[in-house]
Amino acid sequence: MSEPCSGGGGGGGEQVNNTVSGGFVLHAVIQGRDITVQLPPQVTPALYGLPAASPTFTGRDATVGRLLEYLAPGEGLPGEGLPGGGQRPVLVTSVAGMAGVGKTELAVQAATRALATPGWFPGGVLFIDLFGYAGEEGDERRLSPERALEGLLRDLAVPGGDIPRGLSARQGLYRTILAAYAKEGRRVLVVIDNASSSLQVWPLLPSDGQTAALVTSRHTLDGLNARLEDLDTLGEGDSLALLDAALRHARGEGDTRFRDDDDSARTIARLCAGLPLALQISAALLATAPTRPAASLAAALADGHTRLKRLSRPDRAVRAAFDLSYDLLDGEHAELFHLLPINPGPDVSTEAAGYLADIDPDMAEERLRHLAEAHLIDPVKDDWGRWRMHDLVRLYAESDEHGRPRGTVDQQESARLRLYGYYYTYTVAAVSHLRVGGDTGDPRFRDRRHALSWLDAEHRSHRQGKALDNLGNCLREAGRLEEAVDVHIRALNMHRATGDRHGEAMVQNNLGADAAGLRLFEQAVDLYVGAAGVFRELGDHHGETVALDNLAHALQQAAVPPRGLLPAALADAYGTLLEARRRHAGDDDPAVLSAWGSFAHWRGEAGDPEAAAAAFAELLVVMTRVLGEEHPHVRIIRRNLIHFREQAQG
């Protein structure tokens, strides 16, 4: 064992060389002097601490190939920069991508193959997970550079008592040891996983010009002098291959449920949007239920309101992965993140995002770039100034289960009005340049070509039926009910003309709200019944439940049909609601619970207090479990139960 470190500054006097056979020279490192390191004759097992590579890894051959090119020893890739036409080797590679896209697995796969290549890394590999996105600041799992260096030095066989204190001293010793390994022909690969910032990584990077490092992060780490590699989601073919491989690995080659039902497998791949974490969880959901058909899983994932909830296992979940990235956003960036899904198109321009957040374009671009660097959105390739959001991230941004910034929910409608006002105004301005022989066009566009370019870029965001539906909702919220009805009728006709049944049901439901606002309750009831029927036909159980909830409220307000009469159609609707609760949405879906209570109350008011009491008794059990006994909603349910029991008893 080496002698204890004595610390101290780098003043005058003779250089101290505490060389111990089979160990390290430490004291001179603390003093910042030049030293000679003697390495241990045996490589510690910690230098092979790489996690096991997944046997179902697929779809990344080209990316792994590039990483191996970067990791290869020697002069590096052909090119300019060094005598003889070579270029400096790539010593640091930083892989970035959204949560769940497979960055760690990619790094493990590349490192495993590099280690298996003779002569590349005979010294082994150092692997460390920095837990850069674990919990809040101060979370014990999140490693500071100083703590990370302590672990790396222990892996390099430095006894705990000989590890110096302080970031600078630890960094110096760590880099000196790696340089000594490289000098002796025992080059080491350093894999730094799950970093949240360049500051967390920089002290851990080797500095000897030979040792290579591979870094993964959800952020683009541009402060490391590294080769940057962005990891995208999988295409459909690779997604299908991953689903099938993961299921057969878990259940054996005989489990061909994905292969046997290609349509359902493609639906699942599409709903997972190529995200490896979601695909792996989907395969696990079938693997844990060996008799469940793929079609059942496809149907369960079809409802966007519950998809993220379903994409979870006890040890991993898509929503939880997104939470770790979201939690690092400040209020302004989180606010824009939640507003972006309001845009109906597949991507949004910087200018449109500015209207959403009510900020100028320069500030909008800064916030969008910040979200892109965190891989919560992506810049559209070959079209700078436009941004897209992954389908599952969009669902996450639309959800309020993770706690939105204060005021964001209240700002949704005004943001929508600003956005559609922008689209409308600029469309009119662009069209003014297209008139033959007309006056000079609107100055918002330089010329006809500029106007056509804007229309080409934005036409996918117009989706007129959806836009009109949203505009009608805004008008209703503003109290302009007659105008809302007119706009919703235009939207309804547009959806029917294009055969968009889901859009038709959405507008019918919103028209029902317009009619209820105008106290035209019979029309509202008809519209809600129609919307619920279309939703049921399409398998949208959440949409159907919302329409049924609205129907129950309209019935309460209208006191129709006559007391004591429960028409067969409404009895069927109530039965469908209970079926949706038991088979599809679950007890914790707010729409189901609201509709359940509304129907129970209506049945009691319509002359069947016994049935109402029974429904409220069952609802009370569920609500108590979900919310707790003292929650205000639970107290309301309890009062309704007592009220209708007393009525039923005479």
DABEL-V155575 format. One record per backbone hydrogen bond with DSSP energy under -1.0 kcal/mol. CO is the residue of the C=O (numbers start at 1). NH is the residue of the N-H. E is the energy in kcal/mol with one decimal. If there is no record, write none. Layout:
# DABEL-V155575
co: <CO | CO>
nh: <NH | NH>
e: <E | E>
This chain:
# DABEL-V155575
co: <17 | 20 | 26 | 27 | 28 | 29 | 44 | 45 | 46 | 47 | 54 | 60 | 61 | 62 | 63 | 64 | 65 | 66 | 67 | 68 | 77 | 82 | 85 | 86 | 91 | 92 | 93 | 94 | 95 | 96 | 98 | 100 | 102 | 103 | 104 | 105 | 106 | 107 | 108 | 109 | 110 | 111 | 112 | 114 | 117 | 121 | 124 | 126 | 128 | 130 | 131 | 136 | 139 | 144 | 145 | 146 | 147 | 148 | 149 | 150 | 151 | 152 | 153 | 154 | 159 | 160 | 166 | 167 | 168 | 169 | 170 | 171 | 172 | 173 | 174 | 175 | 176 | 177 | 178 | 179 | 180 | 181 | 182 | 187 | 189 | 190 | 191 | 192 | 193 | 194 | 198 | 201 | 202 | 212 | 213 | 214 | 215 | 216 | 217 | 220 | 227 | 229 | 235 | 236 | 237 | 238 | 239 | 240 | 241 | 242 | 243 | 244 | 245 | 246 | 247 | 248 | 252 | 254 | 256 | 261 | 262 | 263 | 264 | 265 | 266 | 267 | 268 | 269 | 272 | 274 | 275 | 276 | 277 | 278 | 279 | 280 | 281 | 282 | 283 | 284 | 286 | 289 | 293 | 294 | 295 | 296 | 297 | 303 | 306 | 307 | 310 | 311 | 313 | 316 | 317 | 318 | 319 | 320 | 322 | 323 | 325 | 326 | 330 | 331 | 332 | 333 | 334 | 335 | 336 | 339 | 340 | 348 | 349 | 350 | 351 | 352 | 353 | 354 | 354 | 360 | 361 | 362 | 363 | 364 | 365 | 366 | 367 | 368 | 369 | 370 | 371 | 372 | 373 | 378 | 380 | 383 | 385 | 386 | 387 | 388 | 390 | 391 | 392 | 393 | 394 | 395 | 405 | 407 | 409 | 411 | 412 | 413 | 414 | 415 | 416 | 417 | 418 | 419 | 420 | 421 | 422 | 423 | 424 | 425 | 426 | 427 | 428 | 430 | 431 | 442 | 447 | 448 | 449 | 450 | 451 | 452 | 453 | 454 | 455 | 458 | 463 | 464 | 465 | 466 | 467 | 468 | 469 | 470 | 471 | 472 | 473 | 474 | 475 | 476 | 479 | 480 | 481 | 482 | 483 | 484 | 485 | 486 | 487 | 488 | 489 | 490 | 491 | 492 | 493 | 494 | 495 | 499 | 500 | 501 | 502 | 503 | 504 | 505 | 506 | 507 | 508 | 509 | 510 | 511 | 512 | 513 | 514 | 515 | 516 | 519 | 520 | 521 | 522 | 523 | 524 | 525 | 526 | 527 | 528 | 529 | 530 | 531 | 532 | 533 | 534 | 535 | 539 | 540 | 541 | 542 | 543 | 544 | 545 | 546 | 547 | 548 | 549 | 550 | 551 | 552 | 553 | 554 | 555 | 562 | 567 | 568 | 569 | 570 | 571 | 572 | 573 | 574 | 575 | 576 | 577 | 578 | 579 | 580 | 580 | 586 | 589 | 590 | 591 | 592 | 593 | 594 | 595 | 596 | 597 | 598 | 599 | 600 | 601 | 602 | 603 | 604 | 606 | 608 | 609 | 610 | 611 | 612 | 613 | 614 | 615 | 616 | 617 | 618 | 619 | 620 | 621 | 622 | 623 | 624 | 628 | 631 | 632 | 633 | 634 | 635 | 636 | 637 | 638 | 639 | 640 | 641 | 642 | 643 | 644 | 645 | 647>
nh: <19 | 23 | 30 | 31 | 33 | 32 | 47 | 48 | 49 | 125 | 57 | 64 | 65 | 66 | 67 | 68 | 69 | 70 | 71 | 72 | 87 | 85 | 79 | 82 | 213 | 227 | 215 | 229 | 217 | 231 | 101 | 277 | 106 | 107 | 108 | 109 | 110 | 111 | 112 | 113 | 114 | 115 | 116 | 117 | 120 | 124 | 189 | 191 | 193 | 143 | 134 | 139 | 142 | 148 | 149 | 150 | 151 | 152 | 153 | 154 | 155 | 156 | 158 | 157 | 162 | 163 | 170 | 171 | 172 | 173 | 174 | 175 | 176 | 177 | 178 | 179 | 180 | 181 | 182 | 183 | 184 | 186 | 185 | 123 | 126 | 214 | 128 | 216 | 130 | 132 | 202 | 204 | 205 | 190 | 93 | 192 | 95 | 195 | 97 | 222 | 94 | 96 | 239 | 240 | 241 | 242 | 243 | 244 | 245 | 246 | 247 | 248 | 249 | 250 | 251 | 252 | 255 | 256 | 260 | 265 | 266 | 267 | 268 | 269 | 270 | 271 | 272 | 274 | 275 | 234 | 279 | 280 | 281 | 282 | 283 | 284 | 285 | 286 | 287 | 288 | 289 | 292 | 297 | 298 | 299 | 300 | 301 | 306 | 310 | 311 | 312 | 318 | 316 | 313 | 321 | 322 | 323 | 324 | 326 | 327 | 328 | 329 | 334 | 335 | 336 | 337 | 338 | 339 | 340 | 342 | 343 | 387 | 353 | 354 | 355 | 356 | 357 | 358 | 359 | 364 | 365 | 366 | 367 | 368 | 369 | 370 | 371 | 372 | 373 | 374 | 376 | 375 | 220 | 388 | 383 | 386 | 350 | 380 | 348 | 378 | 394 | 395 | 396 | 397 | 398 | 399 | 408 | 411 | 412 | 415 | 416 | 417 | 418 | 419 | 420 | 421 | 422 | 423 | 424 | 425 | 426 | 427 | 428 | 429 | 430 | 431 | 432 | 433 | 434 | 445 | 451 | 452 | 453 | 454 | 455 | 456 | 457 | 458 | 459 | 461 | 467 | 468 | 469 | 470 | 471 | 472 | 473 | 474 | 475 | 476 | 477 | 478 | 480 | 479 | 481 | 484 | 485 | 486 | 487 | 488 | 489 | 490 | 491 | 492 | 493 | 494 | 495 | 496 | 497 | 498 | 500 | 501 | 504 | 505 | 506 | 507 | 508 | 509 | 510 | 511 | 512 | 513 | 514 | 515 | 516 | 517 | 518 | 520 | 519 | 521 | 524 | 525 | 526 | 527 | 528 | 529 | 530 | 531 | 532 | 533 | 534 | 535 | 536 | 537 | 538 | 540 | 541 | 544 | 545 | 546 | 547 | 548 | 549 | 550 | 551 | 552 | 553 | 554 | 555 | 556 | 557 | 558 | 559 | 565 | 571 | 572 | 573 | 574 | 575 | 576 | 577 | 578 | 579 | 580 | 581 | 582 | 583 | 584 | 585 | 589 | 593 | 594 | 595 | 596 | 597 | 598 | 599 | 600 | 601 | 602 | 603 | 604 | 605 | 606 | 608 | 607 | 564 | 612 | 613 | 614 | 615 | 616 | 617 | 618 | 619 | 620 | 621 | 622 | 623 | 624 | 625 | 626 | 627 | 628 | 631 | 635 | 636 | 637 | 638 | 639 | 640 | 641 | 642 | 643 | 644 | 645 | 646 | 647 | 648 | 649 | 650>
e: <-1.6 | -2.3 | -1.4 | -1.4 | -2.9 | -1.3 | -2.1 | -2.1 | -1.2 | -3.7 | -1.0 | -2.9 | -2.4 | -1.9 | -2.3 | -2.4 | -1.8 | -2.0 | -2.1 | -1.3 | -1.2 | -1.6 | -2.2 | -2.2 | -3.0 | -2.7 | -3.2 | -2.8 | -2.1 | -3.1 | -1.7 | -2.3 | -2.0 | -2.4 | -2.6 | -2.7 | -2.6 | -2.7 | -2.7 | -2.1 | -2.3 | -2.7 | -1.4 | -1.1 | -1.9 | -1.7 | -2.1 | -3.5 | -2.9 | -2.3 | -1.8 | -2.1 | -1.2 | -2.7 | -2.5 | -1.6 | -1.8 | -2.3 | -2.8 | -2.0 | -2.0 | -1.4 | -2.4 | -1.7 | -1.7 | -1.2 | -2.0 | -2.7 | -2.3 | -2.2 | -2.6 | -2.5 | -2.0 | -2.4 | -2.1 | -2.2 | -2.0 | -2.4 | -2.4 | -2.4 | -1.8 | -3.0 | -1.6 | -2.0 | -3.0 | -2.8 | -2.2 | -2.1 | -2.8 | -2.8 | -3.1 | -2.6 | -1.6 | -2.4 | -2.1 | -2.9 | -3.5 | -2.7 | -1.0 | -1.2 | -2.7 | -2.7 | -2.4 | -2.6 | -2.0 | -2.4 | -2.4 | -2.3 | -2.6 | -2.6 | -2.0 | -2.5 | -2.2 | -1.6 | -2.6 | -2.2 | -1.9 | -1.2 | -2.9 | -2.3 | -2.5 | -2.1 | -2.6 | -2.5 | -2.4 | -2.6 | -2.0 | -1.2 | -1.9 | -2.7 | -2.3 | -2.9 | -2.2 | -2.3 | -2.3 | -2.1 | -2.2 | -1.3 | -2.5 | -2.3 | -1.2 | -2.1 | -1.2 | -2.4 | -2.2 | -2.0 | -2.1 | -1.3 | -2.0 | -1.9 | -2.4 | -2.1 | -1.1 | -3.6 | -1.8 | -2.2 | -2.3 | -1.3 | -2.7 | -2.6 | -1.1 | -2.1 | -2.5 | -2.2 | -1.8 | -2.2 | -1.9 | -1.2 | -1.8 | -1.9 | -1.5 | -2.6 | -2.3 | -1.8 | -1.6 | -2.2 | -2.2 | -1.0 | -2.4 | -2.4 | -2.7 | -1.9 | -2.2 | -2.6 | -2.8 | -1.9 | -2.1 | -2.3 | -2.5 | -1.3 | -2.6 | -1.5 | -1.4 | -3.0 | -1.6 | -1.2 | -2.0 | -2.7 | -2.5 | -2.7 | -2.7 | -1.9 | -2.0 | -2.8 | -2.1 | -1.1 | -2.0 | -1.2 | -1.1 | -2.4 | -2.3 | -2.4 | -2.2 | -2.5 | -2.7 | -2.1 | -2.1 | -2.4 | -2.5 | -2.7 | -2.6 | -2.0 | -2.3 | -2.1 | -2.5 | -2.7 | -1.4 | -1.5 | -1.9 | -1.8 | -2.1 | -2.7 | -2.4 | -2.0 | -2.3 | -2.6 | -2.0 | -2.3 | -1.5 | -1.5 | -2.7 | -3.1 | -2.2 | -2.5 | -2.5 | -2.7 | -1.9 | -2.2 | -2.4 | -2.2 | -2.4 | -1.6 | -2.6 | -1.8 | -1.3 | -1.9 | -2.3 | -1.9 | -2.4 | -2.6 | -2.4 | -1.8 | -2.1 | -2.7 | -2.4 | -1.9 | -2.4 | -2.3 | -2.2 | -1.6 | -2.4 | -1.3 | -2.0 | -2.3 | -2.3 | -2.3 | -2.5 | -2.3 | -1.9 | -3.0 | -2.1 | -1.4 | -1.9 | -2.8 | -2.5 | -2.2 | -1.5 | -3.1 | -1.6 | -1.0 | -2.0 | -2.7 | -2.1 | -2.3 | -2.5 | -2.5 | -2.2 | -2.5 | -2.8 | -2.0 | -1.9 | -2.6 | -2.5 | -2.3 | -2.0 | -2.1 | -1.3 | -2.2 | -2.2 | -2.4 | -2.3 | -2.4 | -2.4 | -2.4 | -2.3 | -2.4 | -2.0 | -2.4 | -2.4 | -2.1 | -2.2 | -2.3 | -2.2 | -1.8 | -2.3 | -2.5 | -1.8 | -2.3 | -2.2 | -2.4 | -2.2 | -2.1 | -2.1 | -2.7 | -2.2 | -2.4 | -2.9 | -1.7 | -2.6 | -1.2 | -2.2 | -2.5 | -2.6 | -2.7 | -2.2 | -2.3 | -2.7 | -2.3 | -2.3 | -2.4 | -2.6 | -1.8 | -2.3 | -2.2 | -2.4 | -1.4 | -7.0 | -2.0 | -2.8 | -2.1 | -2.3 | -2.7 | -2.2 | -1.9 | -2.5 | -2.4 | -1.3 | -1.6 | -3.0 | -2.3 | -1.7 | -2.3 | -3.2 | -1.6 | -1.3 | -2.0 | -1.9 | -2.3 | -2.3 | -2.1 | -2.4 | -2.4 | -2.2 | -2.6 | -2.6 | -2.0 | -2.2 | -1.9 | -2.4 | -1.7 | -1.5>
